Amino acid sequence: MIGRVKEVHAFRGVAAGMSDNFLVDAKVVVAKDWGNRVGGCRREMVKAEELKKPEKRQEYQDRLKVAYDRTLTMKKVIKWLGDGPPKDAPKCGFSFEKCDRKWHTLVVGLIVTVVLLVAILFLFRHYRYEHKLACLLWKIEMKDVKIINTEILPLGHINSNTIQVYRQSLFAGGNNDTPAEGAETPAEGPRMSYCKIGVYKGNIIAIKRVEKRSMDLTRSLRKELKQMRDVRHENLLPFIGASVDTGNICVLAAYCARGSLQDVLQNDDVLLDNMFVASLIADLIKGMIYLHESEIISHGNLRSSNCLIDSRWVLQVADFGLHEFKASPESVCDSRKKLWRAPELLRAPETHPRGTQKGDVYSFGIILYEVFGRKGPWGSLMQTFSVQELLSNITSGTDPPLRPPLDALKKAPEYVHRCLRECWVEDPDERPDFKLVRIRIKEMQAG
């Protein structure tokens, strides 16, 4: 820093168009050795009218020489962030006075339009969804269903011939409690007591009763039923509808003429070659992949009795979803049905009442073992232990964990053994998903 004297010239037009009084400083002299002031500084009040006179203006012009006492000399270079020091004003000014406002108006208008369109679309979809919930398209009146008397016409013998004859009898006004003339009515046959069979709009349907006296159709229940109606896949049992009549609450689904996979496995007269087994397992995996990717998310009750086979020998997964609809505090689950359930779900059933995807994978492993062993879900262990003893050993978490004996599957390929071990891992997070399971047993499809 050094001092220097700088002359500031008087403003020549100071008096032009101005009035009132002005303060004018006297001349200040600053010595070359900084800081020593020579002379003083005084101020004098001057009227604007005086400055209009040429002689006065010259006089005060000479006196308007003031001292400028310091100058900044930069010693180092400042490293600014960006391209240089910050600007003293925005590019477009503080009020966009330096830019064209039309472009900004167009952008803002476009954004507002998009937001409004998205909001309208969301509201429309929400309205349509709520409308579908309120429509109750799944609801079926039981008065429209004709029940087949399975004491006369056993379920195991209902085939395309008996169905056609029975339809003709119904349409001709025949009694729905007796089969029509010419229908196949063997004296003996397997009887599936867990559901009834009926005819609805000309189609044979299965009717599964729900142990409830009445049903309060809450929004969550209507949502569950809508989800079931929306799910459509070749390897999932078609949901026809439900009845919520007081004292007659039930679920109606498509009828599978060949019964369940469990029925087929227990029938020694049915020979299962490699291609047939591969087809059934592939159907099961495809159905479960679709189910896991749907809004239903998981099955939670997968077992061989819930894998039904239609007249074309196509496997269809059944009894999924509708957990709240079917839940009943009075119903007691058969202990034998728990033999397919994953250990973590047996230990804490209240934690995941709807099941889990990895729990479904464990259940699939039990079914796969059942298919190759044809000795039930736990093979020879079912002769060694009672059902309650098996469940107790599974939930206690023995080391190593109790699993069906793999040495009984001597004819099963090694890749099936590996797949079973992976599906039965105690930690559910280490189990594969169904897409990975399909890769593990892809050799099965090659025959």
C-alpha positions in Angstrom: 0.0 0.0 0.0 1.4 3.5 -0.9 -0.2 6.9 -0.7 -0.7 9.3 -3.6 -2.6 12.4 -4.4 -5.4 12.2 -7.0 -7.2 15.2 -8.3 -10.9 14.9 -8.6 -12.2 17.3 -11.1 -15.3 19.3 -10.2 -18.5 18.3 -11.8 -19.0 20.9 -14.4 -22.7 20.6 -14.6 -23.2 20.4 -10.9 -25.4 23.5 -10.9 -27.5 22.5 -13.9 -31.0 22.0 -12.8 -30.1 21.7 -9.1 -31.1 23.7 -6.1 -30.7 23.8 -2.3 -27.3 23.8 -0.4 -24.1 21.7 -0.9 -21.2 20.9 1.4 -17.8 21.5 -0.3 -14.6 20.3 1.3 -11.5 22.5 1.3 -8.3 21.3 -0.3 -6.5 18.5 1.6 -2.8 17.9 1.1 -1.2 14.6 2.0 2.6 14.2 2.2 4.5 11.6 0.2 5.4 9.8 3.4 2.1 8.2 4.1 0.1 9.3 7.0 1.5 12.8 7.7 -1.3 15.2 6.9 -0.3 18.8 6.0 -3.1 21.3 6.4 -6.5 20.7 7.6 -9.9 20.0 6.2 -12.9 22.2 6.5 -16.3 22.2 5.0 -18.3 25.2 3.7 -22.0 25.4 2.9 -22.6 26.7 -0.7 -25.9 27.5 -2.3 -26.6 26.0 -5.7 -27.4 29.5 -7.1 -23.8 30.5 -6.4 -22.5 27.7 -8.6 -24.4 29.1 -11.5 -22.1 32.1 -11.7 -19.0 31.3 -13.8 -16.6 33.1 -11.4 -17.9 31.2 -8.4 -17.9 27.8 -10.3 -14.2 28.3 -11.2 -13.4 29.2 -7.6 -15.0 26.1 -6.1 -13.7 23.9 -8.9 -10.2 24.7 -7.8 -11.2 23.9 -4.2 -12.8 20.5 -5.2 -9.4 18.7 -5.1 -9.5 15.9 -2.5 -7.0 13.3 -1.3 -7.2 9.7 -2.3 -5.0 8.1 0.3 -4.5 4.4 -0.6 -4.3 2.0 -3.5 -4.6 -1.8 -3.5 -1.8 -3.7 -5.2 -2.4 -7.5 -5.7 0.5 -9.7 -4.7 -1.1 -13.1 -5.4 -3.5 -14.6 -7.8 -6.9 -15.7 -6.4 -8.1 -19.1 -7.5 -11.8 -18.7 -8.0 -14.2 -21.7 -8.2 -15.7 -21.9 -11.6 -14.7 -19.6 -14.4 -13.9 -16.6 -12.3 -15.2 -14.4 -9.4 -18.9 -14.5 -8.8 -21.0 -12.1 -10.8 -22.6 -9.2 -9.0 -26.0 -10.0 -10.7 -27.7 -13.0 -12.3 -27.3 -13.4 -16.0 -30.9 -12.4 -16.6 -31.0 -9.8 -13.9 -32.9 -10.0 -10.6 -36.2 -9.6 -12.4 -35.4 -11.3 -15.8 -35.2 -7.9 -17.3 -32.2 -8.8 -19.4 -33.7 -12.0 -20.9 -36.6 -12.9 -23.1 -39.5 -13.8 -20.8 -41.3 -15.8 -23.5 -39.0 -18.8 -23.2 -39.4 -19.1 -19.5 -43.1 -18.7 -19.7 -43.3 -21.6 -22.2 -41.3 -23.9 -19.9 -43.3 -23.1 -16.9 -46.5 -23.6 -18.8 -45.3 -26.9 -20.2 -44.4 -28.1 -16.7 -47.8 -27.1 -15.2 -49.6 -28.8 -18.1 -47.6 -32.1 -17.6 -48.3 -32.0 -13.8 -52.0 -31.4 -14.4 -52.2 -34.3 -17.0 -50.4 -36.7 -14.6 -52.8 -35.7 -11.8 -55.8 -36.2 -14.0 -54.5 -39.6 -15.1 -53.9 -40.6 -11.5 -57.4 -39.5 -10.5 -59.0 -41.3 -13.4 -57.2 -44.5 -12.7 -58.1 -44.2 -9.0 -61.7 -43.7 -9.9 -61.8 -46.6 -12.3 -60.1 -48.9 -9.7 -62.6 -47.8 -6.9 -65.4 -48.4 -9.4 -64.3 -51.9 -10.1 -64.0 -52.6 -6.3 -67.6 -51.4 -5.9 -69.0 -53.3 -8.8 -68.5 -56.7 -7.2 -67.9 -58.4 -10.5 -66.7 -61.5 -8.6 -70.0 -62.0 -6.7 -72.1 -65.1 -7.5 -75.5 -65.9 -6.1 -75.7 -69.5 -5.1 -79.3 -69.7 -6.5 -77.6 -69.6 -9.9 -75.4 -72.6 -9.1 -76.7 -76.2 -9.6 -75.1 -78.6 -7.2 -74.1 -82.1 -8.4 -74.9 -84.9 -6.0 -71.6 -86.6 -5.7 -73.1 -89.5 -3.7 -74.6 -90.6 -7.0 -72.0 -89.2 -9.3 -68.5 -89.6 -7.7 -66.1 -86.8 -8.3 -63.3 -89.1 -9.4 -65.5 -90.2 -12.4 -66.7 -86.9 -13.6 -65.3 -86.6 -17.1 -66.2 -84.9 -20.4 -68.8 -87.6 -21.1 -70.6 -87.3 -17.8 -70.3 -83.5 -17.8 -71.9 -83.3 -21.3 -74.8 -85.6 -20.3 -75.3 -83.8 -17.1 -75.5 -80.4 -18.9 -78.1 -81.8 -21.2 -80.1 -83.0 -18.3 -80.0 -79.6 -16.6 -80.9 -77.7 -19.8 -83.8 -80.2 -20.3 -85.1 -79.4 -16.9 -83.9 -82.6 -15.2 -83.3 -83.0 -11.5 -79.9 -81.7 -10.6 -79.6 -84.3 -7.7 -79.5 -87.3 -10.0 -77.4 -88.0 -13.1 -79.0 -88.2 -16.5 -79.6 -91.4 -18.3 -76.5 -92.6 -19.9 -74.2 -90.9 -17.4 -71.3 -93.0 -16.1 -72.2 -93.9 -12.5 -69.8 -96.5 -11.1 -70.5 -97.9 -7.7 -67.2 -97.0 -6.3 -64.8 -94.1 -6.9 -62.6 -91.6 -5.1 -64.7 -89.0 -3.2 -63.2 -85.5 -2.6 -65.0 -84.4 0.5 -63.2 -81.1 0.8 -65.4 -79.4 -1.9 -68.6 -79.7 -3.8 -69.2 -79.7 -7.5 -71.7 -77.7 -9.3 -72.7 -76.2 -12.6 -72.6 -72.4 -13.2 -73.5 -70.9 -16.6 -73.0 -74.3 -18.2 -69.6 -74.9 -16.7 -68.5 -77.4 -14.1 -67.1 -75.7 -11.1 -65.6 -76.6 -7.7 -67.2 -75.1 -4.6 -65.1 -74.7 -1.5 -67.0 -73.7 1.6 -65.6 -71.1 4.0 -66.3 -71.7 7.7 -67.9 -68.3 8.4 -71.5 -67.4 9.2 -71.3 -63.9 7.7 -68.9 -61.7 5.8 -68.3 -58.0 6.2 -67.2 -56.7 2.8 -64.4 -54.3 3.8 -62.3 -52.5 1.2 -59.4 -54.9 1.8 -61.6 -57.9 1.2 -63.0 -56.4 -2.0 -59.4 -55.7 -3.1 -58.4 -59.4 -2.4 -61.3 -60.7 -4.5 -60.5 -58.3 -7.3 -56.9 -59.4 -7.4 -58.1 -63.0 -7.7 -60.4 -62.1 -10.6 -57.5 -60.3 -12.4 -55.0 -63.2 -12.1 -55.0 -65.2 -15.3 -52.4 -67.9 -16.2 -52.5 -71.3 -17.8 -50.9 -72.9 -14.7 -53.1 -71.1 -12.1 -56.5 -72.4 -11.3 -59.1 -70.0 -12.7 -61.1 -68.1 -10.1 -64.8 -68.0 -11.0 -66.1 -66.0 -8.1 -67.3 -66.1 -4.5 -70.6 -66.2 -2.6 -71.1 -64.0 0.4 -74.6 -65.1 1.3 -75.1 -65.4 5.0 -74.6 -69.0 6.0 -73.4 -69.9 2.5 -70.0 -68.3 2.1 -67.8 -70.2 -0.4 -65.2 -69.8 -3.2 -65.9 -71.0 -6.7 -63.2 -72.1 -9.0 -62.7 -74.1 -12.2 -63.1 -77.9 -11.9 -60.1 -80.1 -12.7 -61.3 -83.5 -13.8 -58.2 -85.4 -13.0 -57.9 -84.4 -9.3 -54.8 -83.3 -7.6 -51.1 -84.2 -8.0 -51.3 -85.9 -4.7 -54.1 -88.2 -6.0 -52.0 -89.0 -9.1 -48.9 -89.8 -7.0 -50.9 -92.1 -4.6 -52.5 -94.0 -7.5 -50.1 -96.8 -8.3 -51.9 -97.5 -11.6 -50.6 -94.2 -13.0 -47.1 -94.5 -14.5 -45.0 -91.4 -14.4 -42.4 -91.4 -17.1 -39.6 -88.8 -17.3 -41.4 -86.5 -19.8 -44.7 -86.6 -17.8 -42.8 -85.7 -14.6 -40.9 -82.9 -16.4 -44.1 -81.5 -17.8 -45.8 -81.4 -14.4 -42.8 -79.8 -12.7 -42.5 -77.2 -15.5 -46.1 -76.3 -15.1 -45.8 -75.9 -11.4 -42.7 -73.6 -11.7 -44.3 -71.5 -14.4 -47.4 -71.0 -12.3 -45.4 -70.0 -9.2 -43.2 -67.6 -11.1 -46.3 -65.8 -12.4 -47.9 -65.8 -8.9 -44.8 -64.4 -7.3 -44.7 -61.5 -9.8 -48.4 -60.8 -9.4 -50.1 -58.6 -6.7 -50.7 -61.8 -4.7 -46.9 -62.1 -4.2 -46.9 -65.5 -2.5 -48.9 -68.7 -2.1 -48.4 -69.6 1.6 -50.1 -72.9 1.4 -48.4 -74.8 -1.4 -48.6 -78.6 -1.3 -49.4 -81.5 -3.7 -53.1 -81.5 -2.9 -53.3 -77.9 -4.1 -51.7 -78.7 -7.5 -54.6 -79.8 -9.6 -54.6 -81.5 -13.0 -57.2 -80.7 -15.7 -58.5 -82.9 -18.4 -55.5 -82.1 -20.7 -53.0 -83.2 -17.9 -51.9 -79.6 -17.4 -51.0 -78.8 -13.8 -52.7 -75.8 -12.2 -51.8 -74.3 -8.9 -54.8 -73.8 -6.6 -55.8 -72.4 -3.2 -53.7 -69.2 -3.4 -54.7 -65.8 -2.3 -57.9 -64.8 -0.4 -56.2 -65.2 3.0 -58.4 -62.7 4.7 -61.5 -64.0 3.0 -60.8 -67.6 4.1 -59.4 -66.8 7.6 -61.6 -68.1 10.3 -60.9 -68.2 14.1 -62.9 -71.3 14.4 -61.0 -73.4 11.8 -58.2 -75.6 12.9 -55.6 -76.5 10.4 -55.0 -80.2 9.8 -51.5 -81.0 11.2 -50.7 -83.1 8.2 -51.0 -80.1 5.9 -48.2 -78.4 7.8 -45.7 -81.0 6.6 -45.1 -78.9 3.4 -44.6 -75.7 5.3 -41.2 -74.0 5.8 -39.6 -74.3 9.3 -39.5 -70.5 9.9 -43.3 -70.3 9.1 -44.0 -73.2 11.5 -42.1 -71.4 14.3 -43.8 -68.1 13.9 -47.0 -68.4 11.8 -48.3 -65.0 13.0 -45.2 -63.2 11.5 -46.1 -64.1 7.9 -49.8 -65.2 7.8 -49.8 -65.0 4.0 -46.6 -67.0 3.7 -43.4 -65.9 1.9 -41.8 -66.5 -1.5 -38.9 -68.4 0.0 -41.3 -70.4 2.1 -43.0 -71.4 -1.2 -39.7 -72.6 -2.5 -39.2 -74.9 0.5 -42.7 -76.3 -0.1 -41.9 -76.9 -3.8 -38.9 -78.9 -2.6 -41.2 -81.1 -0.6 -43.4 -81.6 -3.6 -40.4 -82.4 -5.9 -39.3 -85.0 -3.3 -42.9 -86.4 -3.3 -43.0 -86.7 -7.1 -39.7 -88.7 -7.3 -40.2 -90.7 -4.2 -44.0 -91.4 -4.3 -43.9 -92.2 -0.6 -45.5 -89.0 0.7 -43.9 -85.7 1.6 -41.4 -87.1 4.1 -40.9 -90.6 2.8 -39.9 -93.3 5.3 -39.8 -90.8 8.1 -43.6 -90.9 8.1 -43.5 -94.5 9.3 -40.8 -93.7 11.9 -42.4 -90.6 13.4 -46.0 -89.4 13.9 -47.0 -86.1 12.3 -46.7 -84.2 15.6 -43.2 -85.7 16.2 -42.1 -84.6 12.7 -43.4 -81.1 13.2 -41.8 -80.9 16.6 -38.4 -81.9 15.2 -38.7 -79.5 12.3 -39.5 -76.5 14.5 -36.9 -77.3 17.1 -34.1 -76.7 14.6 -32.0 -79.8 15.1 -28.4 -79.8 13.9 -28.4 -80.9 11.1 -32.0 -79.8 10.4 -34.4 -82.7 9.8 -35.2 -83.2 6.2 -36.7 -86.0 4.1 -34.1 -88.7 3.4 -32.5 -88.2 0.0 -31.0 -91.7 -0.1 -34.6 -93.0 -0.9 -34.4 -91.2 -4.3 -31.8 -93.5 -5.9 -33.3 -93.1 -9.3 -33.5 -89.3 -9.2 -30.7 -87.5 -11.1 -28.0 -85.7 -9.2 -29.3 -82.3 -10.2 -32.6 -83.1 -8.5 -30.7 -83.9 -5.3 -28.8 -80.6 -5.5 -32.0 -78.6 -6.1 -33.7 -80.2 -3.1 -30.8 -79.3 -0.8 -30.9 -75.7 -2.0 -34.7 -75.5 -1.5 -34.4 -76.9 2.0 -31.7 -74.6 3.3 -32.6 -73.6 6.9 -31.9 -69.9 6.2 -34.6 -68.7 3.8 -32.4 -65.9 2.4 -30.1 -68.6 1.0 -32.8 -70.4 -0.9 -33.1 -69.8 -4.7 -36.2 -68.2 -6.3 -38.3 -70.1 -8.8 -36.5 -68.7 -11.8 -33.2 -70.1 -10.4 -34.9 -73.4 -9.6 -36.0 -73.6 -13.2 -32.3 -73.2 -14.3 -31.2 -75.8 -11.7 -33.4 -78.5 -13.2 -33.4 -77.5 -16.9 -31.8 -80.8 -17.7 -35.2 -82.4 -16.8 -36.8 -80.7 -19.8 -34.2 -82.4 -22.1 -35.6 -85.8 -21.1 
